[in-house]
């Protein structure tokens, strides 16, 4: 397994990015692996590496780079406050520029396969992968939103709007008890997806809480997390793998 770090130049700065891909058997399909609100930490890097072992070129970017250099966050009040402010620097609009910058790197790497890509997002990035599928239909063939937050909100850039351009197959792991994504939002999202004739699957997870996927966290749920792995692998295999 190859693991390395690089600083990706975007129009707004340098974005620390962690790369994972097998040492042999390339070129490998690209998957953009987008961090949740707690940011990049050992658990998320472990997950990116696990996905890469299945034969993918996984790119895990530090999306808070607009607010300063890479850092890991703890659970102190100070860190929680800083993280909340940084979340506002990541939007459905600027994630598209970040994705283009990442793909420029991948397109020049012989270990990465050109063409269709996948995108997986957690928490705040669940909506971002939908936005990428909407904005980049020529590249994004599969997108998975795992306990995605704020998928339906005010504003023209809400992930549930203007889905007619989406060509990707989408997957949603939706928690029943999630204040960031209530059941009423799921009904709105379903209606938008059906109207746009998007291929999608939803797992209604009524036994686990928001944050169930990353290991080691207080809300990690093994059963729900392994379900997300099964769904992500099958989604990518059908569409990019």
Protein Blocks (a to p, Z undefined) as FASTA:
>chain_A
ZZdddddddfkbccdddddddfehpacddddddddfkopafklmmmmmmmmmnopacddd
dfklmnoccddddfbfklmmmmmmmmmmpcfklmmmmmmmmmmmmmmpmkbcghjddddd
ehjlmmmmmmmmmmmmmlmmbdcdehiehkbcgdjklmkgokllpmbdcdddddfblfkl
cfklmmmmmmmmmmnopacdddddfkbcehilpghiakbcfklmmmmmmmmmmmmmmmmZ
Z
